[in-house]
Amino acid sequence: MKLLVITLALIMGIAAGSIYDFKVDGLTGGTINLKDYKGKKILIVNTASKCGFTHQYEGLEQLYEKYKDKLVIIGFPANNFKEQEPGSNGEIAEFCKKNYGVSFPMAKKISVKGDDTAPIYKYLIAEAEKKGIKDPIKWNFTKFLIDEKGNLVTVFPSKVEPMSEDLLKYLN
């Protein structure tokens, strides 16, 4: 049975049994290996530079600075909603640094929805659905919170600000 599940996961593009099995390309080069974050909470966020929620980069950076001893934030730029992330990886990196001082890890631009959804997001969506959260990604700045053992805790919709009590209660 386990072999069947692994085979199906590979066919579907979900080649991981855990979040720690993922390695993704960094926005400015290199690789982000999620295994490096075992023992910390991970907040995974699909981002966009031309969105009504783009200001959340500021809150994400504040959250990262305040809790980086126990939390890592990983931004995943995506152009899935109304062409709100049209830039190249270089342009996105420059925008994030110049406008928001982003220092948390940012992945290379990917797709988070549709036929070309990146494997890490297929995995996150499947984990959310196991928790009864159907179609979790409705827009940019959806936030997936992973605990220190690699388990999905919850998904926050775009409107939940990074420094809101709704999110902070999981960190304090």
C-alpha positions in Angstrom: 0.0 0.0 0.0 2.8 2.4 0.9 4.5 1.8 -2.5 1.2 2.6 -4.2 0.9 5.9 -2.3 4.5 6.8 -3.2 4.0 5.9 -6.8 0.8 8.0 -7.1 2.6 10.9 -5.4 5.4 10.7 -8.0 3.0 10.5 -10.8 1.1 13.6 -9.5 4.3 15.5 -9.1 4.3 15.2 -5.3 7.6 13.5 -4.8 7.7 14.0 -1.1 6.5 12.3 2.1 7.3 15.4 4.1 7.9 19.1 3.7 11.5 18.4 4.5 11.9 16.4 1.3 11.6 19.6 -0.8 14.5 21.6 -2.3 13.6 24.7 -4.3 15.5 27.2 -6.4 16.3 30.5 -4.6 15.2 33.7 -6.1 18.7 35.0 -6.6 20.4 31.6 -7.1 21.3 28.7 -4.8 18.9 26.2 -3.3 16.5 26.4 -0.4 16.5 23.0 1.3 13.6 22.8 3.7 15.3 20.1 5.6 17.6 22.9 7.0 14.6 24.2 8.9 13.7 21.1 10.9 13.0 22.3 14.5 11.6 25.6 13.4 8.2 26.7 12.3 7.9 27.5 8.6 5.5 30.0 7.1 5.2 29.5 3.3 3.6 32.5 1.4 2.8 32.9 -2.3 3.7 36.5 -3.0 3.1 39.1 -5.7 4.6 42.6 -6.3 1.5 44.3 -7.8 -1.3 43.1 -5.5 -3.5 44.8 -2.9 -1.8 42.7 -0.3 1.8 43.5 -1.4 2.2 45.7 1.7 2.3 42.4 3.6 6.0 42.1 2.7 6.6 44.7 5.4 4.7 42.6 8.0 6.4 39.4 6.9 9.8 41.0 7.3 8.8 42.3 10.8 7.6 38.8 11.7 10.8 37.2 10.4 13.0 39.6 12.3 11.1 39.2 15.6 10.8 35.4 15.5 13.7 34.2 13.3 15.1 32.1 16.1 12.0 29.8 15.8 10.4 30.7 12.5 11.5 30.9 8.9 9.4 32.6 6.2 9.8 31.5 2.6 8.2 33.6 -0.1 7.2 32.1 -3.4 6.5 34.7 -6.0 3.7 33.6 -8.3 1.8 35.1 -11.2 -1.4 33.1 -10.9 -3.8 35.9 -10.0 -4.5 38.8 -12.4 -0.9 39.0 -13.7 0.2 40.6 -10.4 3.7 39.2 -10.5 4.9 39.8 -14.0 8.5 40.5 -13.2 11.6 38.3 -13.7 13.3 36.7 -10.7 15.9 39.5 -10.7 13.2 42.2 -10.8 11.3 40.6 -8.0 14.4 40.4 -5.8 15.2 44.0 -6.5 11.6 45.1 -5.7 11.5 43.2 -2.4 14.8 44.4 -1.2 14.4 48.0 -2.3 10.8 48.5 -1.1 10.5 46.2 1.9 14.1 45.2 2.9 13.1 41.5 2.6 15.8 39.3 4.2 13.8 36.1 4.6 14.4 33.4 1.9 12.6 33.9 -1.4 12.2 31.1 -3.9 12.3 31.4 -7.7 9.0 32.4 -9.3 6.6 29.4 -9.6 3.0 28.6 -10.2 0.8 27.9 -7.1 -2.4 27.0 -8.9 -3.5 25.3 -12.1 -2.0 22.7 -14.4 1.5 23.8 -13.8 1.4 24.0 -10.0 4.8 23.5 -8.5 5.3 20.2 -6.6 5.8 21.9 -3.2 2.4 23.6 -3.6 0.8 20.4 -4.7 2.0 18.9 -1.5 0.8 21.9 0.6 -2.7 21.8 -1.1 -2.9 18.1 -0.4 -2.0 18.6 3.2 -4.5 21.4 3.6 -7.2 19.2 2.1 -6.4 16.4 4.6 -7.4 19.0 7.2 -10.6 19.8 5.5 -9.4 23.0 3.9 -10.6 22.8 0.3 -9.0 24.9 -2.4 -6.8 26.8 0.1 -5.2 29.2 -2.3 -7.7 31.8 -3.3 -5.3 34.7 -3.9 -1.8 36.0 -3.4 -0.4 36.1 0.2 -2.0 32.8 1.3 0.1 31.6 4.3 0.8 27.9 5.1 2.1 27.4 8.7 4.2 24.3 9.3 5.2 23.2 12.8 8.6 22.3 14.1 8.1 18.6 13.1 7.0 19.4 9.5 3.2 19.1 9.9 0.8 21.6 8.5 -0.8 23.5 11.3 -3.2 25.8 9.4 -3.7 28.0 6.3 -4.2 31.7 6.6 -6.1 33.5 3.8 -4.6 36.6 2.2 -6.5 39.0 4.4 -4.8 37.8 7.6 -1.9 40.2 8.2 1.5 38.7 9.2 1.6 40.5 12.6 -2.1 39.8 13.4 -3.1 38.0 16.6 -4.6 35.3 14.4 -1.1 34.3 13.3 1.0 35.4 16.3 -0.9 33.1 18.7 0.9 30.2 17.0 4.3 31.7 17.7 4.0 33.0 21.3 
